[in-house]
């Protein structure tokens, strides 16, 4: 799955990344879903180990266009993990208090502690994406923020977290179908926001903003992965595979037991 990693320091063209790609798994949807289930079992064990060892920190960033599947990834990829050691942080329109501070203030206080896994459902990248597309800040400000974000993530990495950033890449046509599905399904229509249609008209602007942000901020210590997301099962397979592999590479160990436990008898 390393083919989906954006190499640091290289030119990045989002149009070259196929949102319908499934070339790394040719066995089809049924087998793909079974593989996601197997990987989920691995993830449960690794998350328990992460929590028990209480040494490493894991930050997962999910970004993408509307309907790209951030909530779906959280439900399916992380199904069954122990909620004691996993948090989801969602970043919506800033509150009055948050606007009274610098744009990174609300983000920094949500990063993981030792033994913890935190999933950002949207993130600090909103402050170089939405604000740019809607001309709330200048292009120059966004470019300055790219450097600030890299410095922020480097500071986090120096304190030993694993940082994985996933851009959920869907096509304009797939977004149309998903928005229509929300309208047609009585159990999903509550998720439909007419404002999404206005944002959809800005697709090209968002593509440009994402392209520049990903190119500027994909680093060795906090890489971006562009995940084909037109097929939900393949999206989940890619993220699960990358995450499980990265956690295994931490080479975690359960803590040693207390000494002299061999003579304890529980009556």
C-alpha positions as CSV (number, residue, x, y, z in Angstrom):
1,X,0.0,0.0,0.0
2,X,3.0,2.3,-0.1
3,X,2.0,3.3,-3.6
4,X,-0.6,5.6,-1.9
5,X,2.0,7.5,0.1
6,X,2.9,11.0,-1.1
7,X,6.6,11.2,-1.2
8,X,8.0,14.2,0.7
9,X,9.5,16.9,-1.5
10,X,8.0,15.8,-4.8
11,X,5.5,17.5,-7.1
12,X,2.0,16.3,-6.4
13,X,-0.9,16.3,-8.9
14,X,-4.1,15.0,-7.4
15,X,-5.6,14.4,-10.8
16,X,-3.1,11.6,-11.3
17,X,-4.6,9.6,-8.4
18,X,-7.5,7.4,-9.4
19,X,-10.3,7.5,-6.8
20,X,-11.7,4.2,-8.2
21,X,-8.4,2.4,-8.1
22,X,-8.3,-1.1,-6.5
23,X,-5.1,-2.4,-8.1
24,X,-3.6,-3.6,-4.8
25,X,-6.3,-6.2,-4.2
26,X,-7.6,-8.1,-7.2
27,X,-9.8,-10.7,-5.3
28,X,-12.9,-8.5,-5.3
29,X,-15.3,-6.9,-2.8
30,X,-16.3,-10.1,-0.9
31,X,-12.7,-11.1,-0.2
32,X,-11.8,-7.5,0.5
33,X,-14.4,-7.2,3.2
34,X,-13.2,-10.5,4.8
35,X,-9.6,-9.0,4.8
36,X,-10.8,-5.9,6.5
37,X,-12.4,-8.0,9.2
38,X,-9.2,-9.9,9.7
39,X,-7.2,-6.7,9.8
40,X,-9.7,-5.3,12.4
41,X,-8.9,-8.2,14.6
42,X,-5.2,-7.4,14.3
43,X,-6.0,-3.7,15.0
44,X,-7.9,-4.6,18.2
45,X,-4.8,-6.6,19.5
46,X,-2.4,-3.9,18.6
47,X,-4.5,-1.2,20.1
48,X,-4.6,-3.2,23.4
49,X,-0.9,-3.5,23.2
50,X,-0.5,0.2,22.6
51,X,-2.6,1.0,25.6
52,X,-0.9,-1.6,27.9
53,X,2.7,-0.6,26.9
54,X,1.8,3.1,27.5
55,X,4.8,4.3,25.5
56,X,3.7,5.3,22.0
57,X,1.1,7.8,20.8
58,X,-0.9,7.4,17.5
59,X,-2.5,10.3,15.6
60,X,-4.7,9.5,12.6
61,X,-5.9,12.4,10.5
62,X,-8.9,11.9,8.1
63,X,-9.6,14.6,5.5
64,X,-11.7,14.5,2.4
65,X,-14.4,16.1,0.4
66,X,-18.0,15.9,1.7
67,X,-19.3,12.3,1.6
68,X,-15.8,10.9,1.2
69,X,-16.4,8.6,4.1
70,X,-14.6,9.9,7.2
71,X,-17.4,8.7,9.5
72,X,-17.6,5.4,7.7
73,X,-13.8,4.8,8.2
74,X,-14.2,5.5,11.9
75,X,-17.1,3.0,12.1
76,X,-15.7,0.2,10.1
77,X,-11.9,0.4,10.4
78,X,-11.9,1.0,14.1
79,X,-14.9,-1.3,15.0
80,X,-14.2,-3.2,18.2
81,X,-11.3,-1.3,19.5
82,X,-11.3,-0.5,23.2
83,X,-12.8,3.0,23.7
84,X,-10.6,3.4,26.8
85,X,-7.6,3.9,24.6
86,X,-9.2,5.6,21.5
87,X,-10.7,9.0,21.0
88,X,-12.3,10.7,18.1
89,X,-11.9,14.5,17.8
90,X,-14.1,16.3,15.3
91,X,-13.3,19.9,14.2
92,X,-16.3,21.9,13.0
93,X,-16.8,25.6,12.7
94,X,-14.7,27.3,15.4
95,X,-16.5,28.5,18.5
96,X,-16.2,32.0,19.9
97,X,-13.6,30.8,22.4
98,X,-11.6,29.0,19.7
99,X,-11.6,32.1,17.5
100,X,-10.1,34.0,20.4
101,X,-6.9,31.9,20.2
102,X,-4.6,31.0,17.4
103,X,-5.9,28.5,14.9
104,X,-3.8,25.6,16.3
105,X,-5.0,26.1,19.9
106,X,-8.1,23.8,19.6
107,X,-6.0,21.1,17.9
108,X,-3.0,20.9,20.2
109,X,-5.1,20.1,23.3
110,X,-6.7,17.1,21.4
111,X,-3.5,15.3,20.4
112,X,-2.9,11.8,21.9
113,X,-1.2,11.0,25.2
114,X,0.9,8.0,25.9
115,X,-0.8,4.7,25.1
116,X,-3.6,6.5,23.3
117,X,-4.9,6.6,19.7
118,X,-6.7,9.7,18.5
119,X,-8.6,10.0,15.2
120,X,-9.0,13.5,13.8
121,X,-12.3,13.7,11.9
122,X,-11.2,16.8,10.0
123,X,-8.3,18.6,11.5
124,X,-6.0,21.6,11.6
125,X,-5.9,21.3,7.8
126,X,-9.4,23.0,7.7
127,X,-7.4,26.2,8.3
128,X,-5.6,25.9,5.0
129,X,-8.6,24.5,3.0
130,X,-12.0,25.9,3.8
131,X,-10.7,29.3,4.8
132,X,-8.7,29.5,1.6
133,X,-11.5,28.4,-0.7
134,X,-13.9,30.9,0.9
135,X,-11.2,33.6,0.8
136,X,-11.3,34.1,4.6
137,X,-7.5,34.3,4.6
138,X,-5.0,35.1,1.8
139,X,-3.0,32.7,-0.2
140,X,0.1,34.0,1.5
141,X,-1.3,33.3,4.9
142,X,-2.1,29.7,3.8
143,X,1.4,29.2,2.6
144,X,2.8,30.5,5.9
145,X,0.5,28.1,7.7
146,X,1.9,25.2,5.7
147,X,5.2,25.8,7.3
148,X,3.6,26.2,10.8
149,X,1.7,22.9,10.4
150,X,4.9,21.1,9.4
151,X,6.7,22.6,12.4
152,X,3.8,21.6,14.7
153,X,3.8,18.0,13.4
154,X,7.5,17.8,13.7
155,X,7.2,18.9,17.3
156,X,4.7,16.1,17.9
157,X,6.8,13.6,16.1
158,X,9.8,14.5,18.3
159,X,7.7,13.4,21.2
160,X,7.2,10.0,19.7
161,X,3.8,9.8,18.2
162,X,3.0,7.9,15.0
163,X,1.3,10.3,12.7
164,X,-0.7,9.0,9.7
165,X,-2.7,11.3,7.5
166,X,-5.3,10.0,5.0
167,X,-6.9,12.0,2.2
168,X,-10.1,10.1,1.2
169,X,-10.1,10.6,-2.6
170,X,-13.5,10.4,-4.3
171,X,-14.7,11.5,-7.7
172,X,-17.2,14.2,-8.4
173,X,-19.6,11.6,-9.8
174,X,-19.3,9.4,-6.7
175,X,-20.1,12.4,-4.5
176,X,-23.2,13.0,-6.6
177,X,-24.4,9.4,-6.1
178,X,-23.8,9.6,-2.3
179,X,-25.6,12.9,-1.9
180,X,-28.6,11.5,-3.8
181,X,-28.5,8.3,-1.7
182,X,-28.9,10.5,1.4
183,X,-31.9,12.2,-0.1
184,X,-33.5,8.9,-1.1
185,X,-33.0,7.0,2.2
186,X,-35.3,7.9,5.1
187,X,-32.7,6.8,7.6
188,X,-29.9,8.9,6.0
189,X,-31.8,12.0,4.9
190,X,-31.0,13.6,8.3
191,X,-27.4,13.7,7.1
192,X,-28.2,15.8,4.0
193,X,-27.1,19.4,4.3
194,X,-28.2,21.7,1.5
195,X,-25.0,23.6,2.2
196,X,-23.1,20.6,0.7
197,X,-24.5,21.6,-2.7
198,X,-22.9,25.0,-2.5
199,X,-19.6,23.4,-1.4
200,X,-19.9,20.9,-4.3
201,X,-19.8,23.8,-6.8
202,X,-16.4,24.7,-5.4
203,X,-15.0,21.2,-6.2
204,X,-12.2,22.6,-8.4
205,X,-11.1,25.2,-5.8
206,X,-11.1,22.5,-3.1
207,X,-9.0,20.2,-5.3
208,X,-6.4,23.0,-5.8
209,X,-6.3,23.7,-2.1
210,X,-5.9,20.0,-1.2
211,X,-3.3,19.5,-3.8
212,X,-1.1,22.4,-2.5
213,X,-1.6,21.5,1.2
214,X,-0.7,17.8,0.7
215,X,2.3,18.6,-1.4
216,X,3.6,21.1,1.2
217,X,2.9,19.0,4.3
218,X,3.6,15.4,3.4
219,X,6.8,14.6,5.3
220,X,8.7,11.5,6.4
221,X,7.5,12.0,10.0
222,X,3.9,12.8,9.1
223,X,3.1,11.4,5.6
224,X,0.0,11.8,3.6
225,X,-1.7,8.8,2.0
226,X,-4.1,9.4,-0.9
227,X,-6.7,6.7,-0.5
228,X,-9.0,5.6,-3.4
229,X,-12.4,6.0,-1.9
230,X,-15.0,5.5,-4.6
231,X,-15.2,1.9,-3.4
232,X,-15.8,1.9,0.4
233,X,-14.5,-1.6,1.0
234,X,-11.2,-0.8,-0.8
235,X,-10.9,2.5,1.1
236,X,-11.2,0.6,4.4
237,X,-8.8,-2.1,3.2
238,X,-6.1,0.5,2.3
239,X,-6.3,2.3,5.6
240,X,-6.5,-0.8,7.7
241,X,-3.5,-2.3,5.9
242,X,-1.4,0.8,6.3
243,X,-2.4,1.3,10.0
244,X,-1.8,-2.3,11.1
245,X,1.6,-2.4,9.3
246,X,2.7,0.9,11.0
247,X,1.6,-0.3,14.4
248,X,3.5,-3.6,14.0
249,X,6.6,-1.7,13.1
250,X,6.5,0.0,16.6
251,X,7.6,-3.4,17.9
252,X,5.5,-2.9,21.1
253,X,5.8,-5.2,24.1
254,X,3.4,-5.9,27.0
255,X,4.8,-4.6,30.3
256,X,6.7,-7.0,32.4
257,X,4.5,-8.4,35.3
258,X,5.2,-7.6,38.9
259,X,7.9,-9.7,40.5
260,X,7.3,-12.8,42.7
261,X,3.8,-13.5,41.3
262,X,4.5,-17.2,40.7
263,X,3.7,-18.1,44.4
264,X,0.5,-16.2,44.6
265,X,-2.6,-18.4,45.2
266,X,-6.0,-17.0,44.7
267,X,-8.5,-18.7,47.0
